[in-house]
Amino acid sequence: MLKYLLKRSGIYLIMIFLTTSAGYFLAVSSLKPAVLEQEKIPRPTPEQVAASFRGLGLDPDKNAWERYVEWLGGIVTRWDWGRSPNGAYVNAEFADRVLVSTRLFIASIILTLIIGVALGVYSAARQYKFQDRVITSYSYLVHILPAPIAYFLVQLGAISINETVGERIFFVTGISTPGIDPGWPAFVDLVAHYAVPTFAMTIFGWAGYQIAQRQYLLDNVNADFVRTARAKGLTRNQAIRKHALRVSFIPVAQSIAFTIPAIFTGGFFAEAIFAWPGIGLWSIQSIGLQDVNVATATLAYGSVIFAIGAILADFATTLVDPRVRVQ
């Protein structure tokens, strides 16, 4: 197992390096922060812009290769991912953004997986009954509903509740209230800010898992090994739970491992609508701000998370499928 892990990690490290390097060259050639800087009022001279960027390690007079060697050297020797055109250090802001994204998504990911898989099993065991039709119809409806619209509807619902009660119970934007006292008031404030985005991402997120788990389980309900189990005396639900469920969960487990990094790196819709300054929103903003180093850092982060997801997918397969052994 350790040998396999080291081999896979080595392969993904090479892929991460190549992806990040290619992303840096693409960012350097397409993002021009100096042009954006010259649009400020009062307008600085090109010499002033070049001098300012030179001090930040963003010298526009150097070619792409020279900037790449300088940038890569800073990472290898000091783990320094550079600075933004506004002078901010990428390392410091990156750590803060990752923490925000983790706080935002961790609870919704856990709830989404548990609820989605559970409802998929529940609806498959009651195929074509009223419960199955209601749950599956909702899942298909939610699956085609654009995320920004869905989150906006939840925001409106939370605002309506606040107006009906006559006081603010839920916060629809932001991560905390400035100046809140530590301890219990801070905890209550955190829950109030956390409730709406977590609820929104959960009720609109489990649909894909429910549909997939239901379909995979139904594909195995009438398989020969399930019929054999029932012939030996097991009830239909017992045969599903002990045999069909484990086989049908294999592709779902693989998709879960790849979906988690996608949520962490691509949840900019939720971060933008609920005003949580996380890593996903930061990556989109970096393009508009022509920020080469931030765009590359977020690309590297996404590559690392995807590599971790790929390894988790392999491990998940070995855990739920006894036919597969990691070599």
C-alpha positions as a LaTeX table, in Angstrom:
\begin{tabular}{lrrr}
\hline
Residue & $x$ (\AA) & $y$ (\AA) & $z$ (\AA) \\
\hline
Met1 & 0.00 & 0.00 & 0.00 \\
Leu2 & 2.79 & 2.43 & 0.91 \\
Lys3 & 4.66 & 1.63 & $-2.30$ \\
Tyr4 & 1.52 & 2.24 & $-4.32$ \\
Leu5 & 0.88 & 5.53 & $-2.51$ \\
Leu6 & 4.42 & 6.76 & $-3.12$ \\
Lys7 & 4.26 & 5.78 & $-6.80$ \\
Arg8 & 0.94 & 7.53 & $-7.35$ \\
Ser9 & 2.09 & 10.58 & $-5.42$ \\
Gly10 & 5.22 & 10.83 & $-7.56$ \\
Ile11 & 3.18 & 10.67 & $-10.76$ \\
Tyr12 & 0.78 & 13.33 & $-9.56$ \\
Leu13 & 3.61 & 15.57 & $-8.38$ \\
Ile14 & 4.98 & 15.56 & $-11.91$ \\
Met15 & 1.52 & 16.32 & $-13.30$ \\
Ile16 & 1.02 & 19.15 & $-10.79$ \\
Phe17 & 4.38 & 20.65 & $-11.71$ \\
Leu18 & 3.65 & 20.51 & $-15.44$ \\
Thr19 & 0.14 & 21.87 & $-15.03$ \\
Thr20 & 1.26 & 24.71 & $-12.77$ \\
Ser21 & 4.17 & 25.62 & $-15.02$ \\
Ala22 & 1.96 & 25.67 & $-18.10$ \\
Gly23 & $-0.57$ & 27.76 & $-16.21$ \\
Tyr24 & 2.11 & 30.26 & $-15.21$ \\
Phe25 & 3.29 & 30.75 & $-18.79$ \\
Leu26 & $-0.32$ & 31.14 & $-19.93$ \\
Ala27 & $-1.01$ & 33.70 & $-17.19$ \\
Val28 & 2.14 & 35.69 & $-17.95$ \\
Ser29 & 1.32 & 35.84 & $-21.65$ \\
Ser30 & $-2.37$ & 36.75 & $-21.24$ \\
Leu31 & $-2.63$ & 38.76 & $-18.00$ \\
Lys32 & $-1.18$ & 42.28 & $-18.16$ \\
Pro33 & $-1.38$ & 43.99 & $-14.74$ \\
Ala34 & 0.77 & 46.87 & $-15.99$ \\
Val35 & $-1.92$ & 47.87 & $-18.50$ \\
Leu36 & $-4.54$ & 47.85 & $-15.75$ \\
Glu37 & $-2.27$ & 49.92 & $-13.51$ \\
Gln38 & $-1.92$ & 52.65 & $-16.14$ \\
Glu39 & $-5.70$ & 53.18 & $-16.14$ \\
Lys40 & $-5.63$ & 54.59 & $-12.60$ \\
Ile41 & $-6.25$ & 58.27 & $-11.90$ \\
Pro42 & $-3.89$ & 60.05 & $-11.61$ \\
Arg43 & $-2.31$ & 57.99 & $-14.34$ \\
Pro44 & 1.23 & 56.83 & $-13.50$ \\
Thr45 & 3.95 & 56.84 & $-16.11$ \\
Pro46 & 5.17 & 53.56 & $-17.63$ \\
Glu47 & 8.45 & 54.05 & $-15.80$ \\
Gln48 & 6.67 & 54.36 & $-12.46$ \\
Val49 & 4.60 & 51.24 & $-13.14$ \\
Ala50 & 7.68 & 49.26 & $-14.16$ \\
Ala51 & 9.58 & 50.36 & $-11.05$ \\
Ser52 & 6.67 & 49.48 & $-8.78$ \\
Phe53 & 6.21 & 46.04 & $-10.31$ \\
Arg54 & 9.94 & 45.39 & $-10.29$ \\
Gly55 & 9.90 & 45.68 & $-6.52$ \\
Leu56 & 7.07 & 43.14 & $-6.35$ \\
Gly57 & 8.83 & 40.59 & $-8.55$ \\
Leu58 & 6.48 & 41.34 & $-11.44$ \\
Asp59 & 8.94 & 43.09 & $-13.72$ \\
Pro60 & 7.10 & 43.58 & $-17.05$ \\
Asp61 & 10.39 & 44.17 & $-18.87$ \\
Lys62 & 11.51 & 40.57 & $-18.31$ \\
Asn63 & 10.44 & 37.83 & $-20.68$ \\
Ala64 & 8.22 & 34.95 & $-19.60$ \\
Trp65 & 11.11 & 32.54 & $-19.03$ \\
Glu66 & 13.06 & 34.93 & $-16.82$ \\
Arg67 & 9.97 & 35.63 & $-14.71$ \\
Tyr68 & 9.23 & 31.91 & $-14.47$ \\
Val69 & 12.75 & 31.07 & $-13.24$ \\
Glu70 & 12.57 & 33.83 & $-10.63$ \\
Trp71 & 9.08 & 32.78 & $-9.51$ \\
Leu72 & 9.96 & 29.08 & $-9.36$ \\
Gly73 & 13.15 & 29.82 & $-7.44$ \\
Gly74 & 11.16 & 31.69 & $-4.81$ \\
Ile75 & 8.85 & 28.71 & $-4.35$ \\
Val76 & 11.63 & 26.11 & $-4.17$ \\
Thr77 & 13.93 & 28.04 & $-1.84$ \\
Arg78 & 11.48 & 29.99 & 0.35 \\
Trp79 & 8.02 & 28.60 & $-0.46$ \\
Asp80 & 7.17 & 32.12 & $-1.60$ \\
Trp81 & 4.40 & 32.24 & $-4.20$ \\
Gly82 & 5.02 & 35.89 & $-4.94$ \\
Arg83 & 2.99 & 39.02 & $-4.51$ \\
Ser84 & $-0.08$ & 40.58 & $-6.10$ \\
Pro85 & $-0.01$ & 43.86 & $-8.06$ \\
Asn86 & $-1.47$ & 45.57 & $-4.99$ \\
Gly87 & 1.49 & 44.43 & $-2.90$ \\
Ala88 & $-0.28$ & 41.69 & $-0.93$ \\
Tyr89 & 1.61 & 38.48 & $-0.22$ \\
Val90 & $-0.01$ & 35.50 & $-1.93$ \\
Asn91 & 0.99 & 33.08 & 0.86 \\
Ala92 & $-0.78$ & 35.02 & 3.61 \\
Glu93 & $-3.96$ & 35.67 & 1.68 \\
Phe94 & $-4.02$ & 32.12 & 0.33 \\
Ala95 & $-4.05$ & 30.64 & 3.85 \\
Asp96 & $-6.92$ & 32.89 & 4.89 \\
Arg97 & $-8.94$ & 32.06 & 1.75 \\
Val98 & $-8.48$ & 28.31 & 2.12 \\
Leu99 & $-9.68$ & 28.48 & 5.72 \\
Val100 & $-12.79$ & 30.40 & 4.66 \\
Ser101 & $-13.61$ & 27.89 & 1.89 \\
Thr102 & $-13.09$ & 24.97 & 4.25 \\
Arg103 & $-15.42$ & 26.50 & 6.84 \\
Leu104 & $-18.02$ & 27.14 & 4.17 \\
Phe105 & $-18.04$ & 23.76 & 2.45 \\
Ile106 & $-17.09$ & 21.12 & 5.01 \\
Ala107 & $-20.49$ & 20.77 & 6.67 \\
Ser108 & $-22.44$ & 20.93 & 3.40 \\
Ile109 & $-20.20$ & 18.27 & 1.83 \\
Ile110 & $-20.79$ & 15.83 & 4.70 \\
Leu111 & $-24.55$ & 16.46 & 4.78 \\
Thr112 & $-24.83$ & 16.29 & 0.99 \\
Leu113 & $-23.13$ & 12.89 & 0.79 \\
Ile114 & $-25.06$ & 11.34 & 3.66 \\
Ile115 & $-28.48$ & 12.64 & 2.60 \\
Gly116 & $-27.95$ & 11.99 & $-1.12$ \\
Val117 & $-26.82$ & 8.39 & $-0.72$ \\
Ala118 & $-29.47$ & 7.64 & 1.93 \\
Leu119 & $-32.29$ & 9.03 & $-0.20$ \\
Gly120 & $-30.96$ & 7.17 & $-3.23$ \\
Val121 & $-31.17$ & 3.88 & $-1.34$ \\
Tyr122 & $-34.56$ & 4.79 & 0.12 \\
Ser123 & $-36.09$ & 5.68 & $-3.26$ \\
Ala124 & $-34.62$ & 2.64 & $-5.01$ \\
Ala125 & $-36.11$ & 0.33 & $-2.37$ \\
Arg126 & $-39.51$ & 1.95 & $-3.11$ \\
Gln127 & $-39.23$ & 2.10 & $-6.88$ \\
Tyr128 & $-42.17$ & 3.85 & $-8.58$ \\
Lys129 & $-43.98$ & 4.39 & $-5.30$ \\
Phe130 & $-45.11$ & 7.83 & $-4.19$ \\
Gln131 & $-42.00$ & 8.47 & $-2.08$ \\
Asp132 & $-39.72$ & 7.53 & $-4.95$ \\
Arg133 & $-41.53$ & 9.75 & $-7.43$ \\
Val134 & $-41.46$ & 12.77 & $-5.13$ \\
Ile135 & $-37.79$ & 12.44 & $-4.18$ \\
Thr136 & $-36.55$ & 11.67 & $-7.68$ \\
Ser137 & $-38.65$ & 14.39 & $-9.30$ \\
Tyr138 & $-37.22$ & 16.92 & $-6.87$ \\
Ser139 & $-33.69$ & 15.71 & $-7.61$ \\
Tyr140 & $-34.13$ & 16.08 & $-11.38$ \\
Leu141 & $-35.65$ & 19.54 & $-10.93$ \\
Val142 & $-32.80$ & 20.68 & $-8.70$ \\
His143 & $-30.21$ & 19.08 & $-10.97$ \\
Ile144 & $-31.13$ & 21.37 & $-13.88$ \\
Leu145 & $-31.62$ & 24.49 & $-11.76$ \\
Pro146 & $-28.64$ & 26.87 & $-12.11$ \\
Ala147 & $-26.74$ & 27.25 & $-8.84$ \\
Pro148 & $-26.87$ & 31.07 & $-8.73$ \\
Ile149 & $-30.66$ & 31.05 & $-9.06$ \\
Ala150 & $-31.03$ & 28.31 & $-6.45$ \\
Tyr151 & $-28.84$ & 30.12 & $-3.91$ \\
Phe152 & $-30.61$ & 33.40 & $-4.60$ \\
Leu153 & $-33.99$ & 31.78 & $-3.88$ \\
Val154 & $-32.70$ & 30.55 & $-0.53$ \\
Gln155 & $-31.46$ & 34.05 & 0.24 \\
Leu156 & $-34.90$ & 35.47 & $-0.48$ \\
Gly157 & $-36.47$ & 32.84 & 1.78 \\
Ala158 & $-34.13$ & 33.70 & 4.65 \\
Ile159 & $-34.85$ & 37.41 & 4.21 \\
Ser160 & $-38.60$ & 36.69 & 4.27 \\
Ile161 & $-38.21$ & 34.78 & 7.53 \\
Asn162 & $-36.31$ & 37.69 & 9.07 \\
Glu163 & $-39.00$ & 40.14 & 7.96 \\
Thr164 & $-41.81$ & 37.91 & 9.24 \\
Val165 & $-40.23$ & 37.50 & 12.66 \\
Gly166 & $-39.32$ & 41.16 & 12.85 \\
Glu167 & $-35.65$ & 40.67 & 13.64 \\
Arg168 & $-32.56$ & 39.27 & 11.97 \\
Ile169 & $-32.29$ & 35.55 & 12.67 \\
Phe170 & $-30.24$ & 34.53 & 9.64 \\
Phe171 & $-27.46$ & 36.38 & 7.88 \\
Val172 & $-27.55$ & 35.98 & 4.10 \\
Thr173 & $-24.07$ & 37.40 & 3.44 \\
Gly174 & $-20.73$ & 37.58 & 5.20 \\
Ile175 & $-18.84$ & 35.27 & 7.54 \\
Ser176 & $-19.12$ & 37.15 & 10.85 \\
Thr177 & $-20.28$ & 40.35 & 12.49 \\
Pro178 & $-17.49$ & 42.87 & 13.15 \\
Gly179 & $-16.83$ & 43.55 & 16.80 \\
Ile180 & $-18.76$ & 40.55 & 18.13 \\
Asp181 & $-17.80$ & 39.45 & 21.65 \\
Pro182 & $-15.86$ & 36.17 & 21.91 \\
Gly183 & $-17.37$ & 33.06 & 23.41 \\
Trp184 & $-21.07$ & 32.24 & 23.17 \\
Pro185 & $-22.05$ & 35.42 & 21.23 \\
Ala186 & $-19.38$ & 34.64 & 18.64 \\
Phe187 & $-20.62$ & 31.05 & 18.32 \\
Val188 & $-24.25$ & 32.14 & 17.85 \\
Asp189 & $-23.11$ & 34.69 & 15.27 \\
Leu190 & $-21.14$ & 32.01 & 13.42 \\
Val191 & $-24.16$ & 29.69 & 13.27 \\
Ala192 & $-26.37$ & 32.54 & 12.03 \\
His193 & $-23.95$ & 33.27 & 9.19 \\
Tyr194 & $-23.32$ & 29.60 & 8.48 \\
Ala195 & $-26.91$ & 28.34 & 8.39 \\
Val196 & $-28.16$ & 29.86 & 5.13 \\
Pro197 & $-25.27$ & 28.94 & 2.78 \\
Thr198 & $-24.96$ & 25.46 & 4.33 \\
Phe199 & $-28.68$ & 24.85 & 3.94 \\
Ala200 & $-28.64$ & 26.11 & 0.34 \\
Met201 & $-25.68$ & 23.99 & $-0.75$ \\
Thr202 & $-27.07$ & 20.91 & 0.98 \\
Ile203 & $-30.64$ & 20.89 & $-0.37$ \\
Phe204 & $-29.42$ & 21.68 & $-3.88$ \\
Gly205 & $-26.35$ & 19.48 & $-3.70$ \\
Trp206 & $-27.54$ & 16.00 & $-2.84$ \\
Ala207 & $-29.63$ & 15.59 & $-6.00$ \\
Gly208 & $-26.79$ & 14.18 & $-8.10$ \\
Tyr209 & $-25.87$ & 11.58 & $-5.48$ \\
Gln210 & $-29.50$ & 10.57 & $-5.00$ \\
Ile211 & $-30.04$ & 10.03 & $-8.72$ \\
Ala212 & $-26.76$ & 8.14 & $-9.17$ \\
Gln213 & $-27.20$ & 5.91 & $-6.10$ \\
Arg214 & $-30.80$ & 5.10 & $-7.05$ \\
Gln215 & $-29.85$ & 4.17 & $-10.61$ \\
Tyr216 & $-26.83$ & 2.05 & $-9.70$ \\
Leu217 & $-28.79$ & 0.25 & $-7.01$ \\
Leu218 & $-31.69$ & $-0.51$ & $-9.34$ \\
Asp219 & $-29.21$ & $-1.92$ & $-11.85$ \\
Asn220 & $-28.13$ & $-4.50$ & $-9.25$ \\
Val221 & $-31.44$ & $-5.28$ & $-7.54$ \\
Asn222 & $-32.31$ & $-7.99$ & $-10.06$ \\
Ala223 & $-28.78$ & $-9.29$ & $-10.53$ \\
Asp224 & $-28.07$ & $-13.00$ & $-10.15$ \\
Phe225 & $-26.21$ & $-12.65$ & $-6.86$ \\
Val226 & $-29.17$ & $-10.77$ & $-5.34$ \\
Arg227 & $-31.62$ & $-13.43$ & $-6.57$ \\
Thr228 & $-29.40$ & $-16.09$ & $-5.05$ \\
Ala229 & $-29.39$ & $-14.28$ & $-1.71$ \\
Arg230 & $-33.17$ & $-14.05$ & $-1.75$ \\
Ala231 & $-33.44$ & $-17.73$ & $-2.66$ \\
Lys232 & $-31.44$ & $-18.51$ & 0.46 \\
Gly233 & $-34.07$ & $-16.83$ & 2.61 \\
Leu234 & $-33.21$ & $-13.15$ & 2.73 \\
Thr235 & $-35.96$ & $-10.61$ & 2.29 \\
Arg236 & $-35.75$ & $-8.09$ & $-0.55$ \\
Asn237 & $-34.57$ & $-5.31$ & 1.74 \\
Gln238 & $-32.00$ & $-7.57$ & 3.40 \\
Ala239 & $-30.63$ & $-8.65$ & 0.03 \\
Ile240 & $-30.40$ & $-5.04$ & $-1.09$ \\
Arg241 & $-28.69$ & $-3.90$ & 2.10 \\
Lys242 & $-26.18$ & $-6.75$ & 2.38 \\
His243 & $-25.34$ & $-7.35$ & $-1.28$ \\
Ala244 & $-26.70$ & $-4.94$ & $-3.90$ \\
Leu245 & $-25.90$ & $-1.78$ & $-1.93$ \\
Arg246 & $-22.20$ & $-2.51$ & $-1.62$ \\
Val247 & $-21.77$ & $-3.16$ & $-5.35$ \\
Ser248 & $-23.86$ & $-0.15$ & $-6.38$ \\
Phe249 & $-21.90$ & 2.14 & $-4.06$ \\
Ile250 & $-18.61$ & 1.54 & $-5.92$ \\
Pro251 & $-19.14$ & 4.10 & $-8.73$ \\
Val252 & $-20.75$ & 6.53 & $-6.26$ \\
Ala253 & $-17.70$ & 6.31 & $-3.98$ \\
Gln254 & $-15.43$ & 7.10 & $-6.92$ \\
Ser255 & $-17.52$ & 10.10 & $-7.91$ \\
Ile256 & $-17.53$ & 11.37 & $-4.32$ \\
Ala257 & $-13.74$ & 11.40 & $-4.22$ \\
Phe258 & $-13.59$ & 13.53 & $-7.37$ \\
Thr259 & $-16.53$ & 15.77 & $-6.45$ \\
Ile260 & $-15.06$ & 16.97 & $-3.15$ \\
Pro261 & $-12.07$ & 18.75 & $-4.76$ \\
Ala262 & $-14.36$ & 20.16 & $-7.44$ \\
Ile263 & $-16.54$ & 21.71 & $-4.74$ \\
Phe264 & $-13.57$ & 23.21 & $-2.91$ \\
Thr265 & $-12.03$ & 24.74 & $-6.01$ \\
Gly266 & $-15.13$ & 25.62 & $-7.99$ \\
Gly267 & $-17.60$ & 26.86 & $-5.40$ \\
Phe268 & $-17.23$ & 30.46 & $-6.49$ \\
Phe269 & $-20.98$ & 30.82 & $-7.07$ \\
Ala270 & $-21.72$ & 30.15 & $-3.41$ \\
Glu271 & $-18.83$ & 32.31 & $-2.26$ \\
Ala272 & $-19.90$ & 35.18 & $-4.51$ \\
Ile273 & $-23.60$ & 35.10 & $-3.65$ \\
Phe274 & $-23.12$ & 34.63 & 0.10 \\
Ala275 & $-20.10$ & 36.99 & 0.19 \\
Trp276 & $-17.62$ & 34.49 & 1.64 \\
Pro277 & $-14.11$ & 35.46 & 0.47 \\
Gly278 & $-12.90$ & 31.94 & $-0.29$ \\
Ile279 & $-10.46$ & 30.38 & $-2.70$ \\
Gly280 & $-12.94$ & 29.88 & $-5.55$ \\
Leu281 & $-14.05$ & 33.51 & $-5.67$ \\
Trp282 & $-10.43$ & 34.62 & $-5.30$ \\
Ser283 & $-9.39$ & 32.62 & $-8.35$ \\
Ile284 & $-12.05$ & 34.29 & $-10.50$ \\
Gln285 & $-11.22$ & 37.75 & $-9.17$ \\
Ser286 & $-7.53$ & 37.21 & $-9.93$ \\
Ile287 & $-8.27$ & 37.04 & $-13.65$ \\
Gly288 & $-10.16$ & 40.33 & $-13.61$ \\
Leu289 & $-7.35$ & 41.94 & $-11.60$ \\
Gln290 & $-4.72$ & 40.52 & $-13.98$ \\
Asp291 & $-2.98$ & 38.84 & $-11.04$ \\
Val292 & $-0.53$ & 36.28 & $-12.44$ \\
Asn293 & 0.71 & 34.85 & $-9.15$ \\
Val294 & $-2.73$ & 34.37 & $-7.58$ \\
Ala295 & $-4.11$ & 32.77 & $-10.74$ \\
Thr296 & $-1.21$ & 30.31 & $-10.78$ \\
Ala297 & $-1.40$ & 29.59 & $-7.05$ \\
Thr298 & $-5.09$ & 28.74 & $-7.21$ \\
Leu299 & $-4.45$ & 26.54 & $-10.25$ \\
Ala300 & $-1.75$ & 24.67 & $-8.31$ \\
Tyr301 & $-4.11$ & 24.29 & $-5.36$ \\
Gly302 & $-6.81$ & 22.85 & $-7.59$ \\
Ser303 & $-4.33$ & 20.40 & $-9.10$ \\
Val304 & $-3.20$ & 19.23 & $-5.65$ \\
Ile305 & $-6.76$ & 18.76 & $-4.43$ \\
Phe306 & $-7.67$ & 16.86 & $-7.60$ \\
Ala307 & $-4.65$ & 14.56 & $-7.14$ \\
Ile308 & $-5.73$ & 13.86 & $-3.57$ \\
Gly309 & $-9.24$ & 13.13 & $-4.84$ \\
Ala310 & $-7.90$ & 10.67 & $-7.40$ \\
Ile311 & $-5.96$ & 8.76 & $-4.75$ \\
Leu312 & $-9.01$ & 8.77 & $-2.46$ \\
Ala313 & $-11.08$ & 7.37 & $-5.33$ \\
Asp314 & $-8.72$ & 4.41 & $-5.61$ \\
Phe315 & $-8.84$ & 3.81 & $-1.87$ \\
Ala316 & $-12.62$ & 4.10 & $-1.83$ \\
Thr317 & $-12.83$ & 1.45 & $-4.54$ \\
Thr318 & $-10.66$ & $-0.97$ & $-2.56$ \\
Leu319 & $-12.75$ & $-0.44$ & 0.56 \\
Val320 & $-16.13$ & $-1.16$ & $-1.01$ \\
Asp321 & $-15.11$ & $-3.66$ & $-3.69$ \\
Pro322 & $-13.39$ & $-6.81$ & $-2.36$ \\
Arg323 & $-12.46$ & $-7.81$ & $-5.93$ \\
Val324 & $-10.02$ & $-4.90$ & $-6.19$ \\
Arg325 & $-6.67$ & $-4.95$ & $-4.47$ \\
Val326 & $-4.12$ & $-2.12$ & $-4.61$ \\
Gln327 & $-0.83$ & $-3.36$ & $-6.05$ \\
\hline
\end{tabular}
